[in-house]
Amino acid sequence: MEEEKLVVTADLSSEEDMLYHKQWKQSNRLSLVLLRMIIANNIKANIPQTKSIKEYLMLVVESFHSMDKSLGILMAQLMTMKYDRLRRMQEYIIEMNNIAARLKTLGMMVDDSFLV
């Protein structure tokens, strides 16, 4: 998909131009269908529907950048957590489990032995 968007063909366009436009539209549509099938559900859910493969890929890239930031922040929170005795142990454990669950939705599994 080197071309961003084709100009709508007019009645005066040659048959070759019309065929090229038809093939381009079909290629764009098939590419979108294929990407939507292979992208993970947790990423796909955050990406709005578009009609252009180029727009869709840009939104996927933006989604990955934000996920990388979130992943780093959550991992840092989990790694630096310490029990400070200001709250109950149960609240501390629940918070750790919540962070581990959010990491799981981003695709990173946290082993229970790591949490202990």
N, C-alpha and C positions, 0 to 999 in steps of 0.2 A: 504494500500500500504506500507507494511513494507519493502519490498525489493526494492532497488533502481533500479536495472536493471537486467534482467535475461540474462544469457549467451545464445547466439544463439545455438539452438539445432542442433546437427550433425545428420547425417544419422544413426549413431549407437545408438542414444538415444532411450530409451524405449518409448512405447506408452504413458505411464503414464507421463513421462517428457514432451512429446510433447503436451499432453492435458493440463498439468499445464501451459506450456508456452502460449498456445493459450488462456486459460482462463485469464491469467495475462494480456496479451495484450488487450483483450476485456475489462477487468475491468479498465485498465489504460485509454483506449480510452473513455469509458462511463463516467468515473469520470471527464475527461477533458471537455467533452461536457456539463455535468451537471454544472460544475463550470462556464464555459463560459456563460451559460444561466442565472445564478442567480446573477453574479457579476454586479454591476452597470456600466453603459456605460462609465461614466467619469473615472472610474478606469480601466476598460477593455481596453480602447483606448490606455493606456500607457504601456500595458503589451505585450511583443512580444509573438508570437505563439511558443509553444514548443511541443514536443512529449511526455514529461514525466510529470506526475501529480506533482511529487515532485519538479521539476524545476519551474513549473507554480506557485505552492504555495509559493515557496521562492520569486519569483518575485512579487507576490501579497503582501507579508509581507513587502518587501522593498518599494513597492509603498505606502503602508499605513504609513510607517515611514516618508517618504518624505512629504506625504500629511499632517501629523500631524505637522511637522515643519513649513510647509507653512501656515497652518491654524493659528498656534500660532503667526507667524510673522505678517500676515495680520491683525489679531484681535488686536495685539498690536499697529500696525500703525493706525488702525481705532480709537481705544480708546484714543490714545494720540494726535490725530490731533487737532490743534488749529489754528484758523484764525489769521494770523500774520500781515495782512495789507500790506505785501510786494508784493502780487499779487492780482489780481482781485478776487472778491467773486465767480464769475462764474468758474474760474479755480479750486478754492478750492472745490466747489460743484461737479465738474466733477471728480476730483480726488477721492472724497469720494464715488461717484457712481461707479467708476472703481474698487475700492477696494471691495465694496459690491458685484459687479458682479463676481469678482474673487472668493470671498468667496462662492457665490452661486454655482459656478462650482465645488467647493470642497465639496458641500453638506450642507453648512450652510446658512440658510436663514437669512437675515438681514432685519428687519422690517423698513419701511420708517419712522415711528415715532422715531426709534432709531437714524436714520441719522439726523433728525431735531434736 
